[in-house]
């Protein structure tokens, strides 16, 4: 990284030299070179739905008793995130007063490039390298000169996938239902294990793959459960799916889970990049802070009777995270836990048609103790 102090001092010197008499004074040592430094890497300025401003403050100490005219000098700035141009702007020469002063340089984030950055961020395992570059141009009646190579680089990362995976794991348990009016043993279903990974990434969508290991302990086959849900970030719905929208990448070919058999079911869910752009604007506006919520519910039907999983309300998980693209703060994730709520997924107003058995811990391969592992989630089932 080239020092902004040394580069800008060279520019100051060049500008002074072009000043005729001032240049002569510099040559004789009568003029002292000002000290120039960046206060920080930049901060967010005005943030609206259409405009995201980056403000960089330059501190100048002019030890001379007179002002210095830098009108021939212009400074151009660019910000890249994983080599995707995200901001650009310029500031023309300022009159530097005697003593201490500051110069604010404004650039604009290119919101139209947020989707391209998101693709690069996902393809790079949720890691982004942020690079700020500057070029100084000096234009006079006698000559022109450019100085580049002034840059600053830092790295940011997010951990959305582990947080989503942890939220999904809250549904792992053994569920028992009372089959009213059916000449069958009360049905049970076990979610043994869950996992998540990023799938195909295109210019328009990011695929989230959710895999569930589902065990059927009954003496009769069970239909493959339907799955609905939604993912919100700062109130922006970045993914919303029902049974017809989900791409089932892996499931039993005949649509049923055989008795005393486990099957892996992989569901592909699309995150819309237009919504991601809207969410990132809100993320920046709130100081690079987001609150995310994952809501999900499954259902299956036996002889026209509907059974829900979880039986009473949808799984509702909340998490928060902070980034440090330009904010001076710690990058971190915070799990806010999960609960069961009626939030309008599937036919939740009719959940009484499928009741739960109070005893959810008996039998083999119960998928873990839902009460302890999920932070008291089973309280919502009883």
N, C-alpha and C positions, 0 to 999 in steps of 0.2 A: 504494500500500500504506500503510495507516495504522500508525503506529508503536505497537508493543506497549508500549514504555516509557511514552509519554505517556498512552495509554489506561488502562493499569493504574495509573499514578500518580493519574489522576482518580478511579478507583475507590477507591484507597486513601484519597484525600482525603474522598470521600463517606462511606466507612465510618467514618473518624475523626470526621467531623462528627456522625454519628448516635450517637456515643459519649458525648454529653452533656459531661461535664467534659473529656474528651479533646478534643472539638471546640472547646471554649473555649480549651484550651491551644494547639491548632492555630491558632486565629484570632489569638492573641497572639504566635504565632511560637515558642512553647515546644516544639512537636513538629515534627520534620523529616520530610519525605515520603521514604519508602524508595525506593530505585532497584530497578527490576524489568526483567529482560531474558530473552529466550529464549536458551538455550545453543546451540540449533541447531533445525533444522526437524523434528526427531524421529528416532527410531531404532527398529529392530525390537526388541521385547522377547521375551516367551515365544512360541515358534513350535512348534505341534504340528499334527497332521493336521486338527484341528477348530478350532484357535484361533490367530490371528495377531495379536499385540499390537503396537501402536505406542506408544512411550513418548516424551513430550516433557518436557524438564527446564526449569524456570523458576528462574533465579537471583535471589535477593532479598538486598539489602543494607539492613538496618534500622539507621540510624545512632543511633537512640534507645537509651536505657538501659533501656527497658521493652519488653515484648511488645505486639504489636498484634493485636487480635481481629478477624478478617475473616469470621466465621461467616455474616453475612448475604449474602456474595458467592458466586456460582457461575459457573463458566466452562464453556461448551459448545464442543466442537470437532467439526469435520467435515472429511473429506478427500474431494476429488473428483478423478477422473481422466477427462479429457475429458467433464466434466459428469456422469459416472456416480458416484453416491455409493458410496465405498469404505470409509469408516470414520466412526464417530461415538462420542462419549462425553462425559462431563462430570466436573468436579471441584468439590466444594463448598468453602466458605471454610476457610482454614487459620489457625492461630494462628502469626503470624510472630514468631519470637524476635528478640531484639536481636542485632545483628551479621549475619554472612553465613549464609545457609541456602539450601536448594533445595527445590522442590516438583515431584514427578513426576506427570505427568498421563497417564493410560492410556486409549487408545481401541482398538477392535477392528476389524480389517479384515473386511469382509463378503465371505466367500468365495463366497457365492451370486451375487455381482455380478461376479465375475471374467470370466465368459463375456461379459457385456454390455460390460465394458471392452475385452475382446479384440476384439470386433466393431468398436468405435469406433476402436481402435488400428489395425486393418487397413484400415478405411475411410479413415483419415487418413494413409495411406502410412507406417505404422509410427511415428507420432509421437503422443506423449501429453503433454498439459498437466496437471501435478499442482498442485492448488490446496488449500491448508489454510485453513480459515475458523474464526474464533472469535467468540463472542458472550458478553459479560459482563452478568450480571443481578444487580442489587442490590435486595433485598427486605427492608424494615424495617416496623415497626409504623406508621410515619408515611408512607412513600411507597415506590414501586418505580420502578426505572429500568433500561433496557437500553442497551447500547452494542454496535453491530455494526460491520462494515466492517474488522475486523482480519483480514487475509489475507496469505498468502505463496504465490507461484506460481513454478514452474520447469518446464522442459521435458525430457522424455526421448525418446530415439528408439532403435530397433533397426534392424539391417540383415540380417534373416534372409534375405530374398529374394536379395540379391546373393551371400550365402554359399552358399545352395542352388544358385544358378545356376552359381557357380564350381565347386562339387563335381560337378554334372552334366556340366560341360564336360570333365571328366577322361575321359569315355567316348568323346570324339571321336577317331577313328582309322580306319585301314583294317584289316580283319580278313580273313585268308585261312584256309580250312579244307581238310582232306583228306577227300574224299568216298569213304569205303570202301564198296566193293560197289555203287557207283552209276555208271552209264554217262553221266556228265556231267563237264564241266570242274570242277575244284575250285572251290567257291563262294567268292565274296568279298562283303563288304558294307562300306560306308563310312558312318560317321557324320560328316557334314561340319560340322554346326553344332548347337548346343543353346541353348535359352533357357528362362526360367521367368518366370511372372507370377502374381499372385493373381487368381483368378476370382470366382465368385459367393460371397457371404458371407451366411450365414443365422444364425439364433439358435443353431443346433446344430452347424454345420460351416463351415469355411473351405476353399474349393477352391483347390488348387495346380495350375496348368496348366504342364505340361512339354512343350516342343515340340522335336522332333528332325528335322533335315534328313537323310534317309536316301537314299543313292545306291546303285543296283544296277549294278555294272560288268559283270555276267555277260551271256552271250548268251541267257539264259532268265530268265523272271520269278522273283521271290522273294516268298514270303508276307510280309505285314506282321508284324514281330516282336511277340511277346507281351512284356509288361513286368511284373515283380514288384519289390517293394521294401518298405522300412519306414523310418520316421523316428522317432528316439528323442531325447528331451530329458531329461537326468538320469535315464536308465533308464526313463522313462515313454514308452510307445509312443503317440505322438500321431497317427501314420498308419501303416497296414499294408495293403498291397494286393497282389492277384494279378491274373492276366489277366482274371478274371471280374468283379473289383471296379472296374477302371479304366474310367472314362467316356472313350471315344475320341471327342474332339470334332472331330478332323480326321484323315482317312486316305483312302487310295485306296478308291473305292466298291466295287471288285470284290475287295478284300482282298489284292491283290498289287501289287508294284512292278515295272513293266515293265522290260525290258532297257535298259541304258544310260540310265536315267531316275532322276531324284531326286524324292522326295515328302516333303512335310512331314507329320509325324504329331504330333498334339497329344493329350496324355493328361491327363485330369482326375482328381486325387487328393484325397480328403477328409481334412482334419484335424479330428478329433473334439474338440469344445469341452469335454466332460467330462474328457477326457484333458489338455487345455490347462490346466484348473483344477488338476488334480492336479500337473501339471508346474510351474505357477507357485508352488504351495505349496512344492515342493521347491526351486525357484529362490530363493525368499526365505529358506528355511531354510539354504541354503548361501551366505548372504551376497550374494544377488542375482547368483549365478554359475551358469551352465549349461554342460554339455558336451553337444553334439549330435552324432548320428551319422546319416548317410544311407547306406543300403545298397540297391543296385539291381542287377538282372540282366535281360537280355533273351534270348529264344530264338526260333528259327524251325525249321520242319520241312520237309524235302524228301524225298519218297518214303519216309516213315516213319523217316528218319534225323534225329535231333535235333542242332541246332547251337546253342551258347551264346555269348552276348556280354556280358561278356568270356568267353573260352573256359574259363579255369581260375580258378574262384572268382568271387565277386560283387565289384562295386565297393564299397569301404568307405571313406567319407570322414568325417573328424572335424573339428569346429570348437568353439570355446569363445567365450563372450561374457559380459560383465558389464554390468549396468545400475546406475543411480543414482537409484532411486525415493526411497529414504530412506538408503541407504548412502552414506557420504562417500568416493566412489571415482570413477575415470574410467570413462566409458562406452566400451567398446571391443569389437572382434571379433578373434578370432585363428584363422587357418586352420591346422589341424594336418596337412593333406595327405591324400592318398588312397593306397590300396593295394588289392590283390586278396586276398580271403580266402574260405575255405569257411565260410559262416555259416548254411547251411541253406536258402538261397533256391533254388527249383526243385530239380532232381535233380542237385545238385552232386556227389554221390558217383559219378555216372555220367558225369562230364565227359570221360573218356577216349574216349567214342564220337565226339567231335568234336574232332580235334586241330587245332593251329594251325600255320601255315606260318611258318618262321623269318624269312622275308623279308616284313616288313610295311610296307616303305617304297617298294616299286616301284609303278608305275602312276600314273595321273593322279588328281588330287583325293583325296589320301590323308587329308584332314581334319587335316593337321598332323603333326608329328613327335611321336608319343605318348611317346617316351622322354624328350625334353627338356621338352616342354610340361607333362607330367603329373608331373614330378619323379621319373623312373625307374619309372613304372608298367609300362612294357613289360617290365621285368625279370621280372615275375610271369607273363608269357605264354610265356616262352621255356624 
